[in-house]
Amino acid sequence: MQRPLGAQISHMLRDRGVEVIFGIPGVHNQEMYRGIEEAGITHVLARHEQGAGFMADGYARATGNPGVAYVITGPGVCNVMTPMGQAYSDSVPLLVISSCLDETAATRGQLHQMKDQRIAAATVCDWSEEARTAEAAYALIDRALGEFALQRPRSKHIQVPIGALEALAAPAPAAGNTVAPWTIPPEASLAGFLSARKPLFVFGGGAVRAGYAARGVLRRLGAASFSTYAGRGVVSPDDPLSYGSMLARPDSARIIAEADLVIAVGTELAETDLWRRELGATGDFVQVDIDPAGFAQPGALNICCDAHVFLEWLSEHAADHTPDTDWSAADVAATRARWRSEIAAERPGILPVCDALRAVLPEDVMIYSDMTQFAYAAKEVWDMDRPGQWHHPYGFGTLGYATPAAIGGAIGRKGQPTMAIIGDYGFHYTMQELGVAVELGLNLPVLLWDNGKLGEIEDSMVRAQIAPNAVVAHNPDFCKLAEAFGARSAVPADLAALQQAVLAAFEADGPTLIYVTPQIAA
């Protein structure tokens, strides 16, 4: 059955398993909306394309399925570029499909015209391509979905000319079957894994779907471990040899240097993981990653492999191994306690709030945080019971992520608790998306941490001996603002009231903004 290509694209996506699309219609991309309802896809109307991109990102992180966004030519693409950059840096499967002008070389002054929209998008995503025919559109969509499944999942952009979207096209061909070519590690490496006296693992975001296997390997080898912020929850919080997500503590380099074998799984050990130039490993070093572009350690054994495949392989071969480790659980506990004290001194008033929240939050809660000092402290001290339950704009580091991303996560996790944590300044970036949560009746707590300034920037300026100017902005009455959208609000006076407000928000029939200042822990 022939339909306009814009409609066929929605039918193709539904056939490939896409259930939700986030976006905003416009005159340029309206043909993409012709087939959405007929295909049985739910569309979520964002208030800004940046919000649509972050919602799709949050949905992808919550479900493991690609997040899809529809945007218009020109400003729509520009607005979604920040979410594309965030998804690229954090390995999130985000597919953005946009319209584009039929030609730009010989005509000027067209609506939404850019000099080169495709190249602009290409600067912040894995690839950006133009599909001028139906066959090209289908091939590019299948390429994107296939790469999400087989490679490091990063954002992609496909643009389709308006004329092509309007033209009749045959349906997309049936999906093919693809088998992942995971590489099994060389057997020769096994002896070194089993003979180490002080083996240490570093788990990153690439290992979040391998938590069970990771925990088995740690027990069988008697290994200590660190997690990156994105890898929190891979290791059990009760593991006595876990240093948690305190990899960025400067003193962690000393601990890592004590290990005779360091195995980094699912992490490229980037600047935003370490906040220093070197990991600190002095013994044998093994890096396991699905993306060979991240291999950079001289003299390392590099294993290009899916984290789950590697850890299952190692767990199976270590099944009969008796751990004989030189690590001390008491030393690990003492070190973690000292580092926690450092964090409490660096960021006064935050840790008691973290502890109060963690004590009452549902076990299966999923948290989306923003670039705010509250999250910076929480990422180090808040151990997660399971992986993939706390999401943050790690690499690109954009403000305004948490609220729309949490909305996308809540849509993907119907009936399960989801929460946003955002700072007062970051809330300004995407506050309008609160209207989406109201419209959909999402019982979403949005914890707004208001320290009245760009606190992290002020601290950085002071350390650099720069007068901290331009770090304070006038804030609205956030509670009245939330209520104007139709949301609830709460201003807890103490930690016990905060706990009650959060639990009540999970039971509400819409979102609740919970306004908190550092004085709550005083």
KEGUGU-130947 format. One record per residue (C-alpha): residue number from 1; residue in one letter; z, y, x. Coordinates in steps of 0.2 Angstrom, whole numbers, plus 2048, in hexadecimal, padded with zeros to 3 digits. Example, Ala and Ser with C-alpha at 12.3 -4.5 7.8 and 13.67 -1.06 7.14 Angstrom:
// residues 2
+------+------+-----+-----+-----+
: resi : resn :   z :   y :   x :
+------+------+-----+-----+-----+
:    1 :    A : 827 : 7EA : 83E :
:    2 :    S : 824 : 7FB : 844 :
+------+------+-----+-----+-----+
//
This chain:
// residues 522
+------+------+-----+-----+-----+
: resi : resn :   z :   y :   x :
+------+------+-----+-----+-----+
:    1 :    M : 800 : 800 : 800 :
:    2 :    Q : 7FB : 810 : 808 :
:    3 :    R : 807 : 81F : 807 :
:    4 :    P : 808 : 82F : 811 :
:    5 :    L : 80E : 82B : 823 :
:    6 :    G : 81E : 835 : 820 :
:    7 :    A : 823 : 829 : 812 :
:    8 :    Q : 81D : 81A : 81C :
:    9 :    I : 828 : 81F : 82B :
:   10 :    S : 838 : 81E : 81F :
:   11 :    H : 832 : 80D : 818 :
:   12 :    M : 830 : 807 : 82A :
:   13 :    L : 841 : 80C : 82F :
:   14 :    R : 849 : 804 : 820 :
:   15 :    D : 840 : 7F4 : 825 :
:   16 :    R : 847 : 7F5 : 836 :
:   17 :    G : 859 : 7F6 : 82F :
:   18 :    V : 85B : 809 : 82E :
:   19 :    E : 867 : 80D : 81F :
:   20 :    V : 86B : 81F : 822 :
:   21 :    I : 861 : 82F : 828 :
:   22 :    F : 869 : 83F : 82C :
:   23 :    G : 85F : 84F : 82B :
:   24 :    I : 859 : 85F : 822 :
:   25 :    P : 848 : 860 : 819 :
:   26 :    G : 83C : 86E : 81C :
:   27 :    V : 82A : 872 : 817 :
:   28 :    H : 824 : 86B : 828 :
:   29 :    N : 82D : 85A : 826 :
:   30 :    Q : 82E : 858 : 813 :
:   31 :    E : 821 : 849 : 814 :
:   32 :    M : 82F : 83F : 81D :
:   33 :    Y : 83A : 841 : 80E :
:   34 :    R : 82D : 83A : 802 :
:   35 :    G : 831 : 828 : 805 :
:   36 :    I : 844 : 829 : 809 :
:   37 :    E : 84B : 825 : 7F7 :
:   38 :    E : 83C : 818 : 7F4 :
:   39 :    A : 841 : 80F : 804 :
:   40 :    G : 853 : 80E : 7FF :
:   41 :    I : 85A : 819 : 80D :
:   42 :    T : 869 : 824 : 80B :
:   43 :    H : 866 : 836 : 811 :
:   44 :    V : 874 : 841 : 816 :
:   45 :    L : 870 : 854 : 815 :
:   46 :    A : 878 : 85D : 824 :
:   47 :    R : 87B : 870 : 824 :
:   48 :    H : 873 : 872 : 835 :
:   49 :    E : 868 : 867 : 840 :
:   50 :    Q : 875 : 866 : 84D :
:   51 :    G : 881 : 85F : 840 :
:   52 :    A : 873 : 852 : 83B :
:   53 :    G : 871 : 84C : 84D :
:   54 :    F : 884 : 84B : 850 :
:   55 :    M : 886 : 841 : 83F :
:   56 :    A : 878 : 835 : 845 :
:   57 :    D : 881 : 833 : 856 :
:   58 :    G : 892 : 830 : 84D :
:   59 :    Y : 88A : 823 : 842 :
:   60 :    A : 882 : 81A : 850 :
:   61 :    R : 892 : 819 : 85A :
:   62 :    A : 89B : 813 : 84B :
:   63 :    T : 88F : 806 : 845 :
:   64 :    G : 886 : 801 : 855 :
:   65 :    N : 875 : 804 : 84C :
:   66 :    P : 869 : 812 : 850 :
:   67 :    G : 86D : 823 : 849 :
:   68 :    V : 85D : 82C : 841 :
:   69 :    A : 85B : 83E : 83E :
:   70 :    Y : 84C : 847 : 836 :
:   71 :    V : 849 : 859 : 83B :
:   72 :    I : 83C : 866 : 839 :
:   73 :    T : 830 : 86E : 846 :
:   74 :    G : 836 : 87B : 852 :
:   75 :    P : 848 : 881 : 84E :
:   76 :    G : 84C : 870 : 847 :
:   77 :    V : 848 : 868 : 857 :
:   78 :    C : 851 : 875 : 861 :
:   79 :    N : 861 : 873 : 857 :
:   80 :    V : 861 : 861 : 859 :
:   81 :    M : 85F : 861 : 86B :
:   82 :    T : 871 : 863 : 86F :
:   83 :    P : 875 : 853 : 866 :
:   84 :    M : 866 : 84A : 86E :
:   85 :    G : 86E : 850 : 87F :
:   86 :    Q : 87F : 849 : 87A :
:   87 :    A : 878 : 838 : 875 :
:   88 :    Y : 86D : 837 : 885 :
:   89 :    S : 87D : 83A : 890 :
:   90 :    D : 888 : 82E : 886 :
:   91 :    S : 87B : 820 : 883 :
:   92 :    V : 87A : 822 : 870 :
:   93 :    P : 86B : 81B : 867 :
:   94 :    L : 865 : 82B : 85E :
:   95 :    L : 853 : 82C : 857 :
:   96 :    V : 84D : 83D : 852 :
:   97 :    I : 83D : 83E : 849 :
:   98 :    S : 836 : 84F : 846 :
:   99 :    S : 826 : 857 : 840 :
:  100 :    C : 81B : 862 : 84B :
:  101 :    L : 80C : 86E : 849 :
:  102 :    D : 7FB : 866 : 849 :
:  103 :    E : 7F6 : 871 : 857 :
:  104 :    T : 7FD : 87F : 861 :
:  105 :    A : 7F0 : 883 : 86F :
:  106 :    A : 7E4 : 88E : 865 :
:  107 :    T : 7F0 : 895 : 858 :
:  108 :    R : 7FE : 8A1 : 859 :
:  109 :    G : 80B : 8A7 : 84D :
:  110 :    Q : 80D : 897 : 843 :
:  111 :    L : 81D : 893 : 83A :
:  112 :    H : 82A : 88B : 846 :
:  113 :    Q : 81E : 88B : 854 :
:  114 :    M : 824 : 887 : 866 :
:  115 :    K : 81A : 887 : 876 :
:  116 :    D : 81E : 875 : 879 :
:  117 :    Q : 82A : 86C : 86D :
:  118 :    R : 828 : 85B : 874 :
:  119 :    I : 82C : 860 : 886 :
:  120 :    A : 83A : 86A : 880 :
:  121 :    A : 842 : 85B : 878 :
:  122 :    A : 83E : 850 : 887 :
:  123 :    T : 84A : 85A : 892 :
:  124 :    V : 859 : 853 : 888 :
:  125 :    C : 854 : 841 : 883 :
:  126 :    D : 84D : 831 : 88A :
:  127 :    W : 83C : 835 : 885 :
:  128 :    S : 832 : 840 : 878 :
:  129 :    E : 821 : 83B : 872 :
:  130 :    E : 815 : 841 : 865 :
:  131 :    A : 80D : 835 : 859 :
:  132 :    R : 7FC : 83B : 853 :
:  133 :    T : 7F8 : 82C : 849 :
:  134 :    A : 801 : 81F : 83E :
:  135 :    E : 7FF : 812 : 84A :
:  136 :    A : 807 : 81D : 858 :
:  137 :    A : 815 : 821 : 84D :
:  138 :    Y : 819 : 80F : 849 :
:  139 :    A : 817 : 80A : 85B :
:  140 :    L : 823 : 818 : 861 :
:  141 :    I : 830 : 814 : 854 :
:  142 :    D : 830 : 801 : 859 :
:  143 :    R : 831 : 806 : 86B :
:  144 :    A : 840 : 811 : 868 :
:  145 :    L : 849 : 804 : 85E :
:  146 :    G : 845 : 7F6 : 86B :
:  147 :    E : 84B : 801 : 879 :
:  148 :    F : 85B : 804 : 870 :
:  149 :    A : 85E : 7F1 : 86F :
:  150 :    L : 858 : 7ED : 880 :
:  151 :    Q : 85C : 7FB : 88C :
:  152 :    R : 869 : 809 : 88E :
:  153 :    P : 868 : 811 : 87D :
:  154 :    R : 864 : 823 : 87E :
:  155 :    S : 85D : 830 : 873 :
:  156 :    K : 84A : 830 : 86F :
:  157 :    H : 83F : 83D : 866 :
:  158 :    I : 82F : 83A : 85C :
:  159 :    Q : 825 : 848 : 855 :
:  160 :    V : 817 : 846 : 848 :
:  161 :    P : 80A : 853 : 844 :
:  162 :    I : 80C : 85A : 832 :
:  163 :    G : 7FA : 855 : 82E :
:  164 :    A : 7FD : 843 : 834 :
:  165 :    L : 80D : 842 : 829 :
:  166 :    E : 803 : 847 : 81A :
:  167 :    A : 7F5 : 83B : 81D :
:  168 :    L : 7F4 : 82A : 814 :
:  169 :    A : 7F9 : 81C : 81F :
:  170 :    A : 7FB : 809 : 81E :
:  171 :    P : 80C : 802 : 81F :
:  172 :    A : 814 : 7FE : 830 :
:  173 :    P : 811 : 7ED : 837 :
:  174 :    A : 81F : 7E0 : 836 :
:  175 :    A : 82D : 7E1 : 843 :
:  176 :    G : 82B : 7D5 : 852 :
:  177 :    N : 839 : 7CB : 85A :
:  178 :    T : 83F : 7D1 : 86C :
:  179 :    V : 84B : 7C7 : 877 :
:  180 :    A : 855 : 7D0 : 883 :
:  181 :    P : 852 : 7CB : 895 :
:  182 :    W : 864 : 7CC : 89B :
:  183 :    T : 866 : 7C7 : 8AE :
:  184 :    I : 874 : 7BB : 8B2 :
:  185 :    P : 87D : 7BF : 8C2 :
:  186 :    P : 87A : 7B6 : 8D2 :
:  187 :    E : 885 : 7A6 : 8D4 :
:  188 :    A : 888 : 7AC : 8E6 :
:  189 :    S : 892 : 7BA : 8DF :
:  190 :    L : 89F : 7AF : 8D6 :
:  191 :    A : 8A9 : 7AA : 8E5 :
:  192 :    G : 8AD : 7BC : 8EA :
:  193 :    F : 8B2 : 7BF : 8D8 :
:  194 :    L : 8BF : 7B0 : 8D8 :
:  195 :    S : 8C6 : 7B3 : 8EA :
:  196 :    A : 8CB : 7C5 : 8E8 :
:  197 :    R : 8DD : 7C8 : 8EA :
:  198 :    K : 8DD : 7D9 : 8E2 :
:  199 :    P : 8CE : 7DA : 8D6 :
:  200 :    L : 8CC : 7E9 : 8CC :
:  201 :    F : 8C0 : 7ED : 8BD :
:  202 :    V : 8BA : 7FE : 8B7 :
:  203 :    F : 8B3 : 7FC : 8A5 :
:  204 :    G : 8A8 : 80A : 89E :
:  205 :    G : 8A0 : 80D : 88D :
:  206 :    G : 893 : 800 : 891 :
:  207 :    A : 8A0 : 7F3 : 88F :
:  208 :    V : 8A7 : 7F8 : 87E :
:  209 :    R : 89F : 7E9 : 875 :
:  210 :    A : 8A6 : 7DD : 882 :
:  211 :    G : 8B9 : 7E0 : 880 :
:  212 :    Y : 8BD : 7CE : 87C :
:  213 :    A : 8B4 : 7C7 : 88B :
:  214 :    A : 8BB : 7D5 : 896 :
:  215 :    R : 8CD : 7D1 : 891 :
:  216 :    G : 8CA : 7BE : 895 :
:  217 :    V : 8C3 : 7C2 : 8A6 :
:  218 :    L : 8D2 : 7CD : 8AB :
:  219 :    R : 8DE : 7BF : 8A6 :
:  220 :    R : 8D5 : 7B2 : 8B0 :
:  221 :    L : 8D3 : 7BC : 8C0 :
:  222 :    G : 8E4 : 7C5 : 8BF :
:  223 :    A : 8DA : 7D6 : 8C1 :
:  224 :    A : 8E0 : 7E7 : 8BF :
:  225 :    S : 8D5 : 7F4 : 8B5 :
:  226 :    F : 8D0 : 805 : 8B1 :
:  227 :    S : 8C6 : 80B : 8A3 :
:  228 :    T : 8BB : 81B : 8A2 :
:  229 :    Y : 8BE : 826 : 893 :
:  230 :    A : 8AF : 81D : 88A :
:  231 :    G : 8B6 : 80C : 88E :
:  232 :    R : 8C7 : 80E : 887 :
:  233 :    G : 8CC : 7FF : 87C :
:  234 :    V : 8C2 : 7F2 : 887 :
:  235 :    V : 8D3 : 7EE : 88F :
:  236 :    S : 8E2 : 7E9 : 884 :
:  237 :    P : 8EF : 7F7 : 885 :
:  238 :    D : 8FC : 7E9 : 888 :
:  239 :    D : 8F3 : 7E3 : 898 :
:  240 :    P : 901 : 7E6 : 8A5 :
:  241 :    L : 8F4 : 7E9 : 8B3 :
:  242 :    S : 8EA : 7F6 : 8A9 :
:  243 :    Y : 8EA : 808 : 8B0 :
:  244 :    G : 8E2 : 80D : 8A0 :
:  245 :    S : 8D6 : 81C : 89F :
:  246 :    M : 8DE : 826 : 8AD :
:  247 :    L : 8CF : 823 : 8B9 :
:  248 :    A : 8CD : 836 : 8BB :
:  249 :    R : 8DF : 838 : 8C2 :
:  250 :    P : 8DC : 83D : 8D4 :
:  251 :    D : 8E8 : 830 : 8DA :
:  252 :    S : 8DE : 822 : 8D2 :
:  253 :    A : 8D3 : 822 : 8E2 :
:  254 :    R : 8E2 : 81B : 8EB :
:  255 :    I : 8E4 : 80D : 8DF :
:  256 :    I : 8D2 : 809 : 8E0 :
:  257 :    A : 8D2 : 809 : 8F3 :
:  258 :    E : 8DF : 7FB : 8F2 :
:  259 :    A : 8D4 : 7EF : 8E9 :
:  260 :    D : 8CA : 7E2 : 8F3 :
:  261 :    L : 8BD : 7E1 : 8E5 :
:  262 :    V : 8B8 : 7EE : 8D9 :
:  263 :    I : 8AC : 7E9 : 8CA :
:  264 :    A : 8A6 : 7F8 : 8C0 :
:  265 :    V : 89F : 7F2 : 8AF :
:  266 :    G : 895 : 7FD : 8A4 :
:  267 :    T : 898 : 80D : 8AC :
:  268 :    E : 88D : 818 : 8B8 :
:  269 :    L : 89E : 820 : 8BF :
:  270 :    A : 897 : 831 : 8BB :
:  271 :    E : 8A0 : 842 : 8BE :
:  272 :    T : 8A7 : 842 : 8AD :
:  273 :    D : 8AF : 831 : 8B0 :
:  274 :    L : 8B7 : 835 : 8C1 :
:  275 :    W : 8B8 : 848 : 8C3 :
:  276 :    R : 8B6 : 845 : 8D5 :
:  277 :    R : 8A8 : 840 : 8E1 :
:  278 :    E : 8AD : 82E : 8E5 :
:  279 :    L : 8B5 : 820 : 8DC :
:  280 :    G : 8BF : 81B : 8EB :
:  281 :    A : 8BA : 809 : 8ED :
:  282 :    T : 8BC : 802 : 8FF :
:  283 :    G : 8BA : 7F0 : 8FC :
:  284 :    D : 8AC : 7E6 : 8F5 :
:  285 :    F : 8A3 : 7EF : 8E6 :
:  286 :    V : 899 : 7E8 : 8D8 :
:  287 :    Q : 891 : 7F2 : 8CA :
:  288 :    V : 88B : 7EA : 8BA :
:  289 :    D : 880 : 7F5 : 8AF :
:  290 :    I : 871 : 7F3 : 8A3 :
:  291 :    D : 869 : 803 : 8AB :
:  292 :    P : 865 : 801 : 8BE :
:  293 :    A : 863 : 814 : 8BF :
:  294 :    G : 876 : 815 : 8C0 :
:  295 :    F : 877 : 80A : 8D0 :
:  296 :    A : 87C : 816 : 8DE :
:  297 :    Q : 88A : 80E : 8E8 :
:  298 :    P : 884 : 80A : 8FA :
:  299 :    G : 887 : 7F8 : 8FF :
:  300 :    A : 88B : 7F3 : 8ED :
:  301 :    L : 886 : 7E3 : 8E4 :
:  302 :    N : 87C : 7EA : 8D5 :
:  303 :    I : 87A : 7DE : 8C6 :
:  304 :    C : 86E : 7E5 : 8B9 :
:  305 :    C : 875 : 7DC : 8AA :
:  306 :    D : 87D : 7DF : 899 :
:  307 :    A : 890 : 7E1 : 89A :
:  308 :    H : 893 : 7D3 : 88D :
:  309 :    V : 888 : 7C7 : 895 :
:  310 :    F : 890 : 7CA : 8A6 :
:  311 :    L : 8A2 : 7C9 : 8A0 :
:  312 :    E : 89E : 7B9 : 896 :
:  313 :    W : 896 : 7B1 : 8A5 :
:  314 :    L : 8A5 : 7B6 : 8B1 :
:  315 :    S : 8B2 : 7B0 : 8A4 :
:  316 :    E : 8A9 : 79F : 8A2 :
:  317 :    H : 8A9 : 79C : 8B5 :
:  318 :    A : 8BB : 7A2 : 8B7 :
:  319 :    A : 8C2 : 797 : 8A9 :
:  320 :    D : 8CB : 78C : 8B5 :
:  321 :    H : 8D0 : 799 : 8C1 :
:  322 :    T : 8E2 : 79C : 8C4 :
:  323 :    P : 8E6 : 7AE : 8C7 :
:  324 :    D : 8EF : 7B2 : 8D7 :
:  325 :    T : 8F0 : 7C5 : 8D8 :
:  326 :    D : 8F8 : 7D1 : 8E3 :
:  327 :    W : 8F9 : 7DE : 8D6 :
:  328 :    S : 90A : 7E3 : 8CF :
:  329 :    A : 90D : 7E7 : 8BD :
:  330 :    A : 91C : 7F1 : 8C1 :
:  331 :    D : 912 : 7FC : 8CD :
:  332 :    V : 905 : 7FE : 8C0 :
:  333 :    A : 911 : 804 : 8B3 :
:  334 :    A : 91A : 810 : 8BF :
:  335 :    T : 909 : 817 : 8C4 :
:  336 :    R : 904 : 81A : 8B2 :
:  337 :    A : 915 : 822 : 8AE :
:  338 :    R : 913 : 82E : 8BC :
:  339 :    W : 901 : 833 : 8B7 :
:  340 :    R : 907 : 835 : 8A5 :
:  341 :    S : 914 : 841 : 8AB :
:  342 :    E : 906 : 84B : 8B4 :
:  343 :    I : 8FC : 84C : 8A5 :
:  344 :    A : 90B : 852 : 89A :
:  345 :    A : 90E : 860 : 8A7 :
:  346 :    E : 8FC : 865 : 8A8 :
:  347 :    R : 8F9 : 866 : 895 :
:  348 :    P : 90A : 86A : 88D :
:  349 :    G : 90E : 865 : 87B :
:  350 :    I : 8FF : 859 : 879 :
:  351 :    L : 906 : 848 : 87D :
:  352 :    P : 914 : 848 : 870 :
:  353 :    V : 906 : 84C : 863 :
:  354 :    C : 8FC : 83D : 869 :
:  355 :    D : 90B : 832 : 868 :
:  356 :    A : 90F : 837 : 857 :
:  357 :    L : 8FD : 834 : 851 :
:  358 :    R : 8FB : 824 : 859 :
:  359 :    A : 90B : 81D : 851 :
:  360 :    V : 904 : 81F : 840 :
:  361 :    L : 8F1 : 81E : 840 :
:  362 :    P : 8E9 : 80F : 838 :
:  363 :    E : 8E5 : 801 : 845 :
:  364 :    D : 8D2 : 802 : 841 :
:  365 :    V : 8D1 : 815 : 841 :
:  366 :    M : 8C2 : 81C : 84A :
:  367 :    I : 8C4 : 82D : 853 :
:  368 :    Y : 8B7 : 83A : 857 :
:  369 :    S : 8BD : 848 : 863 :
:  370 :    D : 8B6 : 858 : 869 :
:  371 :    M : 8B7 : 862 : 879 :
:  372 :    T : 8C9 : 868 : 877 :
:  373 :    Q : 8D8 : 867 : 882 :
:  374 :    F : 8E1 : 85B : 876 :
:  375 :    A : 8D3 : 84E : 878 :
:  376 :    Y : 8D3 : 850 : 88B :
:  377 :    A : 8E5 : 84B : 88C :
:  378 :    A : 8E3 : 83E : 87E :
:  379 :    K : 8D5 : 835 : 887 :
:  380 :    E : 8E1 : 831 : 896 :
:  381 :    V : 8F1 : 82C : 88D :
:  382 :    W : 8EB : 825 : 87C :
:  383 :    D : 8E8 : 813 : 87F :
:  384 :    M : 8DC : 80B : 872 :
:  385 :    D : 8DF : 7FA : 86A :
:  386 :    R : 8CC : 7F6 : 869 :
:  387 :    P : 8BD : 7FD : 871 :
:  388 :    G : 8B1 : 809 : 869 :
:  389 :    Q : 8BE : 811 : 85E :
:  390 :    W : 8BE : 822 : 867 :
:  391 :    H : 8AF : 82D : 869 :
:  392 :    H : 8AD : 83D : 873 :
:  393 :    P : 89F : 848 : 879 :
:  394 :    Y : 8A2 : 841 : 88B :
:  395 :    G : 893 : 845 : 896 :
:  396 :    F : 88A : 854 : 88E :
:  397 :    G : 89A : 85B : 888 :
:  398 :    T : 895 : 865 : 879 :
:  399 :    L : 8A1 : 86F : 86E :
:  400 :    G : 8A0 : 86B : 85B :
:  401 :    Y : 89D : 859 : 85C :
:  402 :    A : 8AC : 851 : 854 :
:  403 :    T : 8AB : 857 : 842 :
:  404 :    P : 899 : 852 : 83E :
:  405 :    A : 89A : 842 : 849 :
:  406 :    A : 8A9 : 83D : 83F :
:  407 :    I : 8A0 : 83F : 82F :
:  408 :    G : 892 : 834 : 836 :
:  409 :    G : 89F : 827 : 83B :
:  410 :    A : 8A7 : 828 : 82A :
:  411 :    I : 897 : 825 : 822 :
:  412 :    G : 893 : 816 : 82D :
:  413 :    R : 8A5 : 80F : 82A :
:  414 :    K : 8A7 : 810 : 817 :
:  415 :    G : 8B9 : 80C : 812 :
:  416 :    Q : 8C0 : 80D : 824 :
:  417 :    P : 8CA : 81B : 82B :
:  418 :    T : 8C1 : 828 : 836 :
:  419 :    M : 8C9 : 838 : 83D :
:  420 :    A : 8C3 : 847 : 846 :
:  421 :    I : 8CC : 851 : 854 :
:  422 :    I : 8C5 : 862 : 858 :
:  423 :    G : 8CB : 872 : 860 :
:  424 :    D : 8CA : 883 : 858 :
:  425 :    Y : 8BB : 88A : 862 :
:  426 :    G : 8B1 : 87A : 860 :
:  427 :    F : 8B4 : 87A : 84D :
:  428 :    H : 8AA : 88A : 84C :
:  429 :    Y : 89B : 881 : 852 :
:  430 :    T : 898 : 875 : 844 :
:  431 :    M : 8A5 : 87A : 837 :
:  432 :    Q : 898 : 87B : 829 :
:  433 :    E : 896 : 868 : 82A :
:  434 :    L : 8A7 : 867 : 821 :
:  435 :    G : 89D : 86A : 811 :
:  436 :    V : 894 : 859 : 814 :
:  437 :    A : 8A5 : 850 : 815 :
:  438 :    V : 8AA : 859 : 805 :
:  439 :    E : 899 : 855 : 7FC :
:  440 :    L : 89B : 842 : 801 :
:  441 :    G : 8AE : 841 : 7FD :
:  442 :    L : 8B2 : 83B : 80E :
:  443 :    N : 8C5 : 838 : 811 :
:  444 :    L : 8C4 : 83F : 822 :
:  445 :    P : 8D2 : 847 : 82B :
:  446 :    V : 8CC : 855 : 836 :
:  447 :    L : 8DA : 85A : 842 :
:  448 :    L : 8D7 : 86B : 849 :
:  449 :    W : 8E1 : 86F : 859 :
:  450 :    D : 8E2 : 882 : 85A :
:  451 :    N : 8E9 : 889 : 86A :
:  452 :    G : 8E1 : 89A : 866 :
:  453 :    K : 8D5 : 89A : 875 :
:  454 :    L : 8C9 : 891 : 880 :
:  455 :    G : 8D8 : 88A : 889 :
:  456 :    E : 8CF : 87F : 895 :
:  457 :    I : 8C4 : 88D : 89B :
:  458 :    E : 8D2 : 899 : 89C :
:  459 :    D : 8DB : 88C : 8A7 :
:  460 :    S : 8CC : 889 : 8B2 :
:  461 :    M : 8C9 : 89C : 8B4 :
:  462 :    V : 8DB : 89E : 8BA :
:  463 :    R : 8DA : 890 : 8C6 :
:  464 :    A : 8CA : 899 : 8CD :
:  465 :    Q : 8D3 : 8A9 : 8CE :
:  466 :    I : 8C8 : 8B1 : 8C1 :
:  467 :    A : 8CF : 8BD : 8B4 :
:  468 :    P : 8CF : 8B2 : 8A4 :
:  469 :    N : 8C4 : 8BD : 899 :
:  470 :    A : 8B9 : 8B8 : 88A :
:  471 :    V : 8C4 : 8A9 : 886 :
:  472 :    V : 8CC : 8AF : 876 :
:  473 :    A : 8C3 : 8B1 : 865 :
:  474 :    H : 8C8 : 8B6 : 854 :
:  475 :    N : 8CC : 8A7 : 849 :
:  476 :    P : 8CB : 8A6 : 836 :
:  477 :    D : 8D8 : 89F : 82B :
:  478 :    F : 8D2 : 88D : 82E :
:  479 :    C : 8DB : 886 : 81F :
:  480 :    K : 8D4 : 893 : 813 :
:  481 :    L : 8C3 : 88F : 81B :
:  482 :    A : 8C4 : 87D : 818 :
:  483 :    E : 8CA : 880 : 806 :
:  484 :    A : 8BB : 88B : 803 :
:  485 :    F : 8B0 : 87C : 807 :
:  486 :    G : 8BA : 872 : 7FB :
:  487 :    A : 8C4 : 868 : 807 :
:  488 :    R : 8D7 : 866 : 808 :
:  489 :    S : 8E2 : 86E : 816 :
:  490 :    A : 8F3 : 86B : 81D :
:  491 :    V : 8FE : 874 : 82A :
:  492 :    P : 90B : 868 : 82F :
:  493 :    A : 91B : 870 : 836 :
:  494 :    D : 920 : 862 : 842 :
:  495 :    L : 91A : 851 : 848 :
:  496 :    A : 922 : 847 : 839 :
:  497 :    A : 918 : 853 : 82D :
:  498 :    L : 908 : 850 : 838 :
:  499 :    Q : 90A : 83E : 836 :
:  500 :    Q : 90C : 83F : 823 :
:  501 :    A : 8FD : 84B : 822 :
:  502 :    V : 8F1 : 840 : 82B :
:  503 :    L : 8F6 : 831 : 821 :
:  504 :    A : 8F4 : 83B : 811 :
:  505 :    A : 8E3 : 840 : 817 :
:  506 :    F : 8DD : 82E : 818 :
:  507 :    E : 8E1 : 82C : 806 :
:  508 :    A : 8D9 : 83C : 7FF :
:  509 :    D : 8C9 : 83D : 7F6 :
:  510 :    G : 8C1 : 849 : 802 :
:  511 :    P : 8C4 : 850 : 814 :
:  512 :    T : 8D4 : 858 : 819 :
:  513 :    L : 8D5 : 865 : 827 :
:  514 :    I : 8E6 : 863 : 830 :
:  515 :    Y : 8EA : 873 : 839 :
:  516 :    V : 8F5 : 870 : 849 :
:  517 :    T : 8FA : 87C : 857 :
:  518 :    P : 903 : 878 : 867 :
:  519 :    Q : 913 : 87E : 860 :
:  520 :    I : 915 : 86E : 855 :
:  521 :    A : 91C : 865 : 863 :
:  522 :    A : 928 : 872 : 868 :
+------+------+-----+-----+-----+
//
